Amino acid sequence: MHIARELEQWLQGLRASDEFIIVEGKKDKEALERQGITNILILNKKPLYQLVEELSSERKNVVILTDLDRKGRELYGKLNNGLKKHGVKVNDKPRNFLFKRTKLRQIEGLTTYLQTILQ
């Protein structure tokens, strides 16, 4: 299957999902919103343990889409472990698809990446 078609299916899955999608910053959120995805939570200045506790009381399923740089991988690891300890299921399929099947390494670059592969 062509990567553009796979990516569109990936986006449709995120649009249809009721899972919170956790991203690092405002630009990441804006990139996903441009693709019609609305259930996005930005990591803010709150301590991670506080965010984990809040999410675990509200949600049972989340997607973590942090970047693949050192900071993003570190945040992913801490969030993943913390959420799982609090009974929240972390859906890794969207993250794994994005970073294994595409060259995208930062969520904020999604729009540009889509434009490039659709040309």
DSSP file (Angstrom, degrees, kcal/mol; ACC not computed):
  #  RESIDUE AA STRUCTURE BP1 BP2  ACC     N-H-->O    O-->H-N    N-H-->O    O-->H-N    TCO  KAPPA ALPHA  PHI   PSI    X-CA   Y-CA   Z-CA
    1    1 A M              0   0    0      0, 0.0     2,-0.1     0, 0.0     5,-0.0   0.000 360.0 360.0 360.0 140.5    0.0    0.0    0.0
    2    2 A H    >>  -     0   0    0      1,-0.1     4,-2.1     4,-0.0     3,-0.5  -0.404 360.0-124.4 -67.3 141.0    1.3    3.5   -0.8
    3    3 A I  H 3> S+     0   0    0      1,-0.2     4,-2.8     2,-0.2     5,-0.2   0.820 109.2  58.2 -59.3 -34.3    2.4    5.5    2.2
    4    4 A A  H 3> S+     0   0    0      2,-0.2     4,-2.0     1,-0.2    -1,-0.2   0.913 108.6  45.5 -63.2 -41.3    0.1    8.4    1.4
    5    5 A R  H <> S+     0   0    0     -3,-0.5     4,-2.1     2,-0.2    -2,-0.2   0.903 113.4  49.6 -67.6 -41.7   -2.9    6.0    1.6
    6    6 A E  H  X S+     0   0    0     -4,-2.1     4,-2.3     1,-0.2    -2,-0.2   0.904 110.8  50.3 -62.7 -41.1   -1.6    4.4    4.8
    7    7 A L  H  X S+     0   0    0     -4,-2.8     4,-2.6     2,-0.2    -2,-0.2   0.887 108.4  52.0 -66.4 -38.8   -1.1    7.9    6.4
    8    8 A E  H  X S+     0   0    0     -4,-2.0     4,-2.5     2,-0.2    -1,-0.2   0.905 110.2  48.7 -63.9 -40.7   -4.6    8.9    5.5
    9    9 A Q  H  X S+     0   0    0     -4,-2.1     4,-2.2     2,-0.2    -2,-0.2   0.896 110.1  52.4 -64.1 -39.5   -6.0    5.8    7.2
   10   10 A W  H  X S+     0   0    0     -4,-2.3     4,-1.8     2,-0.2    -2,-0.2   0.931 110.6  47.1 -60.1 -46.6   -3.8    6.6   10.2
   11   11 A L  H  X S+     0   0    0     -4,-2.6     4,-2.6     1,-0.2    -2,-0.2   0.905 109.9  52.9 -63.3 -42.3   -5.2   10.1   10.3
   12   12 A Q  H  X S+     0   0    0     -4,-2.5     4,-2.2     1,-0.2    -1,-0.2   0.894 107.0  53.2 -60.5 -40.1   -8.8    8.8   10.0
   13   13 A G  H  X S+     0   0    0     -4,-2.2     4,-1.0     1,-0.2    -1,-0.2   0.905 110.5  46.1 -61.8 -41.7   -8.2    6.4   12.9
   14   14 A L  H  < S+     0   0    0     -4,-1.8     3,-0.2     1,-0.2    25,-0.2   0.888 111.4  52.5 -68.6 -38.3   -7.0    9.3   15.1
   15   15 A R  H  < S+     0   0    0     -4,-2.6    -2,-0.2     1,-0.2    -1,-0.2   0.897 113.9  43.1 -62.2 -39.7  -10.0   11.5   14.0
   16   16 A A  H  < S+     0   0    0     -4,-2.2    -1,-0.2    -5,-0.2    -2,-0.2   0.641  95.3 101.6 -82.2 -15.8  -12.4    8.7   14.9
   17   17 A S     <  -     0   0    0     -4,-1.0    22,-0.2    -3,-0.2    -3,-0.0  -0.346  58.0-156.0 -74.2 148.0  -10.8    7.8   18.2
   18   18 A D        +     0   0    0      2,-0.1     2,-0.2    -2,-0.1    43,-0.1   0.292  62.2 113.9-100.0   8.0  -12.1    8.9   21.6
   19   19 A E  S    S-     0   0    0     -5,-0.1    43,-0.2     1,-0.1     2,-0.2  -0.533  74.9-113.2 -76.7 142.5   -8.6    8.5   23.0
   20   20 A F  E     -a   62   0A   0     41,-1.1    43,-2.8    -2,-0.2     2,-0.6  -0.552  26.1-145.0 -67.9 140.4   -6.7   11.5   24.2
   21   21 A I  E     -ab  63  40A   0     18,-2.4    20,-3.0    -2,-0.2     2,-0.5  -0.958  11.7-152.0-110.8 117.6   -3.7   12.2   22.1
   22   22 A I  E     +ab  64  41A   0     41,-3.3    43,-3.1    -2,-0.6     2,-0.3  -0.791  19.9 173.2 -96.4 124.8   -0.8   13.6   24.1
   23   23 A V  E     - b   0  42A   0     18,-2.5    20,-2.6    -2,-0.5    43,-0.2  -0.819  36.8-120.4-125.4 166.6    1.7   15.9   22.3
   24   24 A E  S    S-     0   0    0     41,-0.5     2,-0.3    -2,-0.3    -1,-0.1   0.893  79.1  -1.8 -76.4 -40.6    4.6   18.0   23.5
   25   25 A G  S  > S-     0   0    0     17,-0.1     4,-2.0     1,-0.1     3,-0.2  -0.832  74.0 -86.1-149.0-179.5    3.6   21.4   22.5
   26   26 A K  H  > S+     0   0    0     -2,-0.3     4,-2.6     1,-0.2     5,-0.2   0.857 119.1  53.5 -60.4 -41.3    1.3   23.9   20.8
   27   27 A K  H  > S+     0   0    0      2,-0.2     4,-2.0     1,-0.2    -1,-0.2   0.862 107.9  51.5 -66.2 -34.8    2.8   23.4   17.3
   28   28 A D  H  > S+     0   0    0     -3,-0.2     4,-1.9     2,-0.2    -1,-0.2   0.931 110.9  48.1 -64.2 -45.4    2.2   19.7   17.5
   29   29 A K  H  X S+     0   0    0     -4,-2.0     4,-2.6     1,-0.2    -2,-0.2   0.923 110.8  50.8 -60.8 -45.2   -1.4   20.3   18.5
   30   30 A E  H  X S+     0   0    0     -4,-2.6     4,-2.1     1,-0.2    -1,-0.2   0.884 107.1  54.1 -61.7 -39.4   -1.9   22.7   15.6
   31   31 A A  H  < S+     0   0    0     -4,-2.0     4,-0.4     1,-0.2    -1,-0.2   0.904 112.6  43.2 -62.6 -41.5   -0.4   20.2   13.1
   32   32 A L  H ><>S+     0   0    0     -4,-1.9     5,-1.9     1,-0.2     3,-1.1   0.880 110.6  55.3 -71.7 -38.2   -2.9   17.6   14.2
   33   33 A E  H ><5S+     0   0    0     -4,-2.6     3,-2.1     1,-0.3    -2,-0.2   0.862  99.4  61.1 -63.0 -35.1   -5.8   20.0   14.3
   34   34 A R  T 3<5S+     0   0    0     -4,-2.1    -1,-0.3     1,-0.3    -2,-0.2   0.745 103.4  52.4 -61.7 -21.2   -5.1   21.0   10.7
   35   35 A Q  T < 5S-     0   0    0     -3,-1.1    -1,-0.3    -4,-0.4    -2,-0.2   0.251 127.8 -99.9 -98.6  11.2   -5.8   17.3    9.9
   36   36 A G  T < 5S+     0   0    0     -3,-2.1     2,-0.5     1,-0.3    -3,-0.2   0.646  77.0 139.2  84.4  15.5   -9.2   17.4   11.7
   37   37 A I      < +     0   0    0     -5,-1.9    -1,-0.3     1,-0.1    -2,-0.1  -0.817  18.1 166.5 -96.3 130.5   -8.0   15.8   15.0
   38   38 A T        +     0   0    0     -2,-0.5     2,-1.9   -24,-0.2    -1,-0.1   0.665  50.2  84.4-120.1 -21.1   -9.5   17.4   18.0
   39   39 A N        +     0   0    0    -25,-0.2   -18,-2.4   -22,-0.2     2,-0.4  -0.413  64.1 143.2 -88.4  64.4   -8.9   15.2   21.1
   40   40 A I  E     -b   21   0A   0     -2,-1.9     2,-0.5   -20,-0.2   -18,-0.2  -0.854  34.5-165.2-114.4 137.1   -5.4   16.6   21.9
   41   41 A L  E     -b   22   0A   0    -20,-3.0   -18,-2.5    -2,-0.4     2,-0.4  -0.984  13.1-146.5-120.9 126.3   -3.8   17.3   25.2
   42   42 A I  E     -b   23   0A   0     -2,-0.5     2,-0.4   -20,-0.2   -18,-0.2  -0.752  20.7-120.4 -91.4 134.5   -0.6   19.4   25.3
   43   43 A L        -     0   0    0    -20,-2.6     2,-0.1    -2,-0.4   -17,-0.1  -0.600  43.9-178.7 -66.7 127.6    2.0   18.6   27.9
   44   44 A N        -     0   0    0     -2,-0.4     7,-0.1     3,-0.1    -1,-0.1  -0.300  46.0 -69.4-115.6-157.5    2.3   21.7   29.9
   45   45 A K  S    S+     0   0    0     -2,-0.1     3,-0.1     2,-0.0    -2,-0.1   0.476  91.9 115.7 -80.3  -0.2    4.4   22.9   32.8
   46   46 A K  S    S-     0   0    0      1,-0.1    -2,-0.1     2,-0.1     2,-0.1  -0.354  80.6 -97.5 -63.6 147.8    2.6   20.6   35.3
   47   47 A P    >>  -     0   0    0      0, 0.0     4,-1.9     0, 0.0     3,-0.6  -0.411  32.5-120.4 -61.6 145.0    4.7   17.9   36.8
   48   48 A L  H 3> S+     0   0    0      1,-0.2     4,-2.8     2,-0.2     5,-0.2   0.869 111.6  58.0 -58.9 -38.2    4.3   14.6   34.9
   49   49 A Y  H 3> S+     0   0    0      1,-0.2     4,-2.2     2,-0.2    -1,-0.2   0.878 106.5  49.5 -61.2 -35.8    3.0   12.7   38.0
   50   50 A Q  H <> S+     0   0    0     -3,-0.6     4,-2.4     2,-0.2    -1,-0.2   0.909 111.4  48.4 -68.7 -42.6    0.2   15.3   38.3
   51   51 A L  H  X S+     0   0    0     -4,-1.9     4,-2.8     2,-0.2     5,-0.2   0.913 110.8  51.6 -62.4 -43.1   -0.8   14.9   34.7
   52   52 A V  H  X S+     0   0    0     -4,-2.8     4,-2.5     1,-0.2    -2,-0.2   0.920 110.4  48.5 -59.8 -45.3   -0.7   11.1   35.0
   53   53 A E  H  X S+     0   0    0     -4,-2.2     4,-1.1    -5,-0.2    -1,-0.2   0.912 112.9  47.6 -63.3 -42.9   -3.0   11.3   38.0
   54   54 A E  H  X S+     0   0    0     -4,-2.4     4,-1.1     1,-0.2     3,-0.5   0.933 113.9  46.9 -64.0 -46.2   -5.5   13.6   36.2
   55   55 A L  H >X S+     0   0    0     -4,-2.8     4,-3.6     1,-0.2     3,-0.6   0.898 107.8  55.9 -63.3 -40.0   -5.5   11.5   33.1
   56   56 A S  H 3< S+     0   0    0     -4,-2.5    -1,-0.2     1,-0.3    -2,-0.2   0.772 107.9  49.0 -67.4 -23.6   -6.0    8.2   35.0
   57   57 A S  H 3< S+     0   0    0     -4,-1.1    -1,-0.3    -3,-0.5    -2,-0.2   0.713 122.9  32.5 -84.4 -20.1   -9.1    9.7   36.7
   58   58 A E  H << S+     0   0    0     -4,-1.1     2,-0.3    -3,-0.6    -2,-0.2   0.798 119.7  33.9-101.7 -37.0  -10.6   10.8   33.4
   59   59 A R     <  -     0   0    0     -4,-3.6    -1,-0.2    -5,-0.2     3,-0.1  -0.860  39.5-169.0-129.6 153.2   -9.4    8.3   30.7
   60   60 A K  S    S+     0   0    0     -2,-0.3    29,-3.3     1,-0.2     2,-0.4   0.491  83.3  43.5-113.1 -10.6   -8.7    4.7   30.3
   61   61 A N  E     + c   0  89A   0     27,-0.2   -41,-1.1   -43,-0.1     2,-0.3  -0.998  63.2 164.6-139.2 133.2   -7.0    4.9   26.9
   62   62 A V  E     -ac  20  90A   0     27,-2.3    29,-3.3    -2,-0.4     2,-0.4  -0.946  26.8-140.5-140.6 162.7   -4.5    7.4   25.5
   63   63 A V  E     -a   21   0A   0    -43,-2.8   -41,-3.3    -2,-0.3     2,-0.6  -0.989  15.4-151.8-120.3 133.5   -2.1    7.8   22.6
   64   64 A I  E     +a   22   0A   0     27,-0.4     2,-0.3    -2,-0.4   -41,-0.2  -0.933  17.1 174.8-109.5 115.7    1.3    9.4   23.2
   65   65 A L        +     0   0    0    -43,-3.1   -41,-0.5    -2,-0.6     2,-0.2  -0.538  18.8 152.3-118.0  63.8    2.8   11.2   20.2
   66   66 A T        -     0   0    0     -2,-0.3     6,-0.0   -43,-0.2   -43,-0.0  -0.554  51.1 -91.1 -85.3 160.8    5.9   12.8   21.5
   67   67 A D        -     0   0    0     -2,-0.2    39,-0.2     1,-0.1     9,-0.2  -0.052  28.0-117.6 -65.9 170.5    8.8   13.5   19.1
   68   68 A L  S    S+     0   0    0     37,-2.3    38,-0.1     4,-0.1    -1,-0.1   0.203  79.7 106.1 -98.3  15.8   11.6   11.0   18.5
   69   69 A D  S  > S-     0   0    0     36,-0.3     4,-2.6     1,-0.1     5,-0.3  -0.292  92.8 -90.3 -80.5 178.8   14.3   13.3   19.8
   70   70 A R  H  > S+     0   0    0      1,-0.2     4,-2.2     2,-0.2     5,-0.2   0.917 127.7  47.1 -58.3 -46.5   16.0   12.6   23.2
   71   71 A K  H  > S+     0   0    0      1,-0.2     4,-2.7     2,-0.2    -1,-0.2   0.917 112.9  49.3 -62.9 -43.9   13.5   14.7   25.1
   72   72 A G  H  > S+     0   0    0      1,-0.2     4,-2.5     2,-0.2    -2,-0.2   0.900 111.5  47.9 -64.2 -41.8   10.5   13.2   23.3
   73   73 A R  H  X S+     0   0    0     -4,-2.6     4,-2.3     2,-0.2    -1,-0.2   0.886 112.4  50.2 -65.7 -38.1   11.6    9.6   23.9
   74   74 A E  H  X S+     0   0    0     -4,-2.2     4,-2.3    -5,-0.3    -2,-0.2   0.929 111.7  47.2 -65.1 -46.3   12.3   10.4   27.6
   75   75 A L  H  X S+     0   0    0     -4,-2.7     4,-2.8     1,-0.2     5,-0.3   0.914 111.0  52.6 -60.8 -43.1    8.8   12.0   28.0
   76   76 A Y  H  X S+     0   0    0     -4,-2.5     4,-3.1     1,-0.2     5,-0.3   0.939 109.5  48.7 -57.9 -48.5    7.2    9.0   26.2
   77   77 A G  H  X S+     0   0    0     -4,-2.3     4,-2.3     1,-0.2     5,-0.2   0.919 114.1  44.6 -59.6 -46.5    8.9    6.6   28.6
   78   78 A K  H  X S+     0   0    0     -4,-2.3     4,-2.5     2,-0.2     5,-0.2   0.924 117.5  44.3 -65.9 -45.0    7.9    8.4   31.7
   79   79 A L  H  X S+     0   0    0     -4,-2.8     4,-3.1    -5,-0.2     5,-0.3   0.936 113.2  51.1 -64.6 -46.6    4.4    9.0   30.6
   80   80 A N  H  X S+     0   0    0     -4,-3.1     4,-2.2    -5,-0.3     5,-0.2   0.935 114.6  42.7 -56.9 -50.5    4.0    5.4   29.3
   81   81 A N  H  X S+     0   0    0     -4,-2.3     4,-2.1    -5,-0.3    -1,-0.2   0.930 116.5  47.4 -63.2 -46.6    5.2    3.9   32.6
   82   82 A G  H  X S+     0   0    0     -4,-2.5     4,-1.0    -5,-0.2    -2,-0.2   0.916 113.7  46.3 -63.4 -44.5    3.3    6.3   34.8
   83   83 A L  H ><>S+     0   0    0     -4,-3.1     5,-2.7     1,-0.2     3,-0.5   0.917 111.8  50.8 -66.5 -42.7    0.0    5.9   32.9
   84   84 A K  H ><5S+     0   0    0     -4,-2.2     3,-1.7    -5,-0.3    -1,-0.2   0.890 106.7  55.0 -62.5 -38.4    0.2    2.1   32.8
   85   85 A K  H 3<5S+     0   0    0     -4,-2.1    -1,-0.2     1,-0.3    -2,-0.2   0.786 108.0  50.9 -63.7 -26.2    0.9    1.9   36.5
   86   86 A H  T <<5S-     0   0    0     -4,-1.0    -1,-0.3    -3,-0.5    -2,-0.2   0.227 125.6-101.2 -97.2  13.6   -2.3    3.9   37.0
   87   87 A G  T < 5S+     0   0    0     -3,-1.7     2,-0.5     1,-0.3    -3,-0.2   0.630  75.9 139.2  82.7  13.3   -4.4    1.5   34.8
   88   88 A V      < -     0   0    0     -5,-2.7     2,-0.5    -6,-0.2    -1,-0.3  -0.797  49.8-133.1 -93.4 131.0   -4.4    3.6   31.7
   89   89 A K  E     -c   61   0A   0    -29,-3.3   -27,-2.3    -2,-0.5     2,-0.6  -0.714  14.7-150.1 -84.2 126.1   -3.9    1.7   28.4
   90   90 A V  E     -c   62   0A   0     -2,-0.5     2,-0.9   -29,-0.2   -27,-0.2  -0.873   6.1-146.2 -98.8 118.3   -1.4    3.4   26.1
   91   91 A N        +     0   0    0    -29,-3.3   -27,-0.4    -2,-0.6     4,-0.4  -0.750  20.8 176.7 -85.4 106.6   -2.2    2.7   22.5
   92   92 A D     >  +     0   0    0     -2,-0.9     4,-3.0     1,-0.2     5,-0.3   0.561  57.0  90.7 -87.6  -9.6    1.3    2.5   20.8
   93   93 A K  H  > S+     0   0    0      1,-0.2     4,-2.7     2,-0.2     5,-0.2   0.911  86.6  47.7 -58.1 -46.7    0.0    1.7   17.3
   94   94 A P  H  > S+     0   0    0      0, 0.0     4,-2.3     0, 0.0    -1,-0.2   0.929 115.9  44.7 -60.9 -43.1   -0.3    5.3   16.1
   95   95 A R  H  > S+     0   0    0     -4,-0.4     4,-2.3     2,-0.2     5,-0.2   0.937 114.3  48.9 -64.7 -47.1    3.2    6.2   17.4
   96   96 A N  H  X S+     0   0    0     -4,-3.0     4,-1.8     1,-0.2     5,-0.4   0.907 112.2  48.8 -61.2 -43.0    4.8    3.0   16.0
   97   97 A F  H  X S+     0   0    0     -4,-2.7     4,-2.8    -5,-0.3     5,-0.5   0.961 112.2  48.3 -60.0 -50.8    3.2    3.5   12.6
   98   98 A L  H  X S+     0   0    0     -4,-2.3     4,-0.9    -5,-0.2     6,-0.4   0.900 118.9  37.0 -59.4 -44.5    4.3    7.1   12.3
   99   99 A F  H  < S+     0   0    0     -4,-2.3    -1,-0.2    -5,-0.2    -2,-0.2   0.634 123.5  40.4 -89.6 -13.8    7.8    6.5   13.3
  100  100 A K  H  < S+     0   0    0     -4,-1.8    -2,-0.2    -3,-0.2    -3,-0.2   0.777 123.0  35.4 -98.2 -33.8    8.4    3.2   11.6
  101  101 A R  H  < S+     0   0    0     -4,-2.8     2,-0.3    -5,-0.4    -3,-0.2   0.591 117.7  46.0 -98.8 -12.4    6.5    3.7    8.3
  102  102 A T  S  < S-     0   0    0     -4,-0.9     0, 0.0    -5,-0.5     0, 0.0  -0.781  73.9-126.4-125.3 170.3    7.3    7.4    7.7
  103  103 A K  S    S+     0   0    0     -2,-0.3     2,-0.2    10,-0.0    -4,-0.1   0.378  70.6 123.0 -93.2   2.6   10.3    9.7    7.8
  104  104 A L        +     0   0    0     -6,-0.4    -2,-0.2     1,-0.1     3,-0.1  -0.455  27.5 166.5 -68.2 131.6    8.5   12.1   10.2
  105  105 A R        +     0   0    0      1,-0.3   -37,-2.3    -2,-0.2     2,-0.4   0.493  64.4  48.6-122.6 -12.5   10.3   12.6   13.5
  106  106 A Q    >   -     0   0    0    -39,-0.2     3,-1.6   -38,-0.1    -1,-0.3  -0.998  69.5-143.2-133.0 130.8    8.5   15.6   14.8
  107  107 A I  G >  S+     0   0    0     -2,-0.4     3,-2.1     1,-0.3     4,-0.2   0.848  99.2  65.3 -61.0 -35.7    4.7   15.9   15.0
  108  108 A E  G 3  S+     0   0    0      1,-0.3     3,-0.4     2,-0.1    -1,-0.3   0.717  95.7  59.9 -62.4 -18.8    4.8   19.6   14.2
  109  109 A G  G <> S+     0   0    0     -3,-1.6     4,-2.5     1,-0.2    -1,-0.3   0.323  73.5 104.3 -88.9   8.1    6.2   18.7   10.7
  110  110 A L  H <> S+     0   0    0     -3,-2.1     4,-2.7     1,-0.2     5,-0.2   0.900  77.6  49.7 -58.5 -45.8    3.1   16.6    9.8
  111  111 A T  H  > S+     0   0    0     -3,-0.4     4,-2.3    -4,-0.2    -1,-0.2   0.933 113.6  45.2 -61.9 -47.0    1.6   19.1    7.4
  112  112 A T  H  > S+     0   0    0     -4,-0.3     4,-2.1     1,-0.2    -1,-0.2   0.905 112.6  51.9 -62.6 -42.1    4.8   19.7    5.5
  113  113 A Y  H  X S+     0   0    0     -4,-2.5     4,-2.2     1,-0.2     5,-0.2   0.921 109.5  49.4 -61.5 -44.5    5.4   16.0    5.4
  114  114 A L  H  X S+     0   0    0     -4,-2.7     4,-1.6     1,-0.2    -1,-0.2   0.915 110.1  50.8 -60.8 -43.6    1.9   15.3    4.0
  115  115 A Q  H  < S+     0   0    0     -4,-2.3     4,-0.5     1,-0.2    -1,-0.2   0.889 110.1  51.4 -61.1 -39.1    2.4   18.0    1.3
  116  116 A T  H >< S+     0   0    0     -4,-2.1     3,-0.8     1,-0.2    -2,-0.2   0.920 112.8  42.2 -65.9 -45.9    5.7   16.5    0.3
  117  117 A I  H 3< S+     0   0    0     -4,-2.2    -1,-0.2     1,-0.2    -2,-0.2   0.714 110.9  56.6 -78.4 -18.4    4.4   12.9   -0.1
  118  118 A L  T 3<        0   0    0     -4,-1.6    -1,-0.2    -5,-0.2    -2,-0.2   0.514 360.0 360.0 -89.1  -4.4    1.2   14.0   -1.9
  119  119 A Q    <         0   0    0     -3,-0.8    -1,-0.2    -4,-0.5    -2,-0.1   0.479 360.0 360.0 -79.3 360.0    3.1   15.9   -4.6
